[in-house]
Amino acid sequence: MRRNRFCGQRRRFLKTGSAALGAAALGAGGAEALAAEKVPEGDPMAKSLGYHLDANKVDAKKFTTYKPGEECDKCKFFGGKEGATWGPCQIFQGKLVDRHGWCTAFQKKA
């Protein structure tokens, strides 16, 4: 009888410990580690948002909201570290975008 009680406690400890380790990994930059997929320009969502890997190649006549100097690393949805080439984007569900990229969802950081 006593053995079963300890087995249940051990099982509960292992479940709780696993959840805590997962949460710690996400809190310590794990979100970037999970977002390893880079958004290609050919991605359907990227196409619908006019995403370009290089903002200098945006056709300003086609994308009238584009203004020179706007790049992903200056957007409030970009979550990359300062100077990082790629960073997670909230618009693309955490997938990585080029810091020199641009899309129609651009919103200047405050």
Secondary structure, DSSP 4 states (H G I P E B T S, - for coil): -HHHHHHHHHHHHHHHHHHHHHHHHIIIIIHHHH--PBPPTTSHHHHHTT-BSSGGG--TTTSTT--TT--GGGBTTB-PPTT-SEEEBTTTTT-EEETT-B-TT--B--
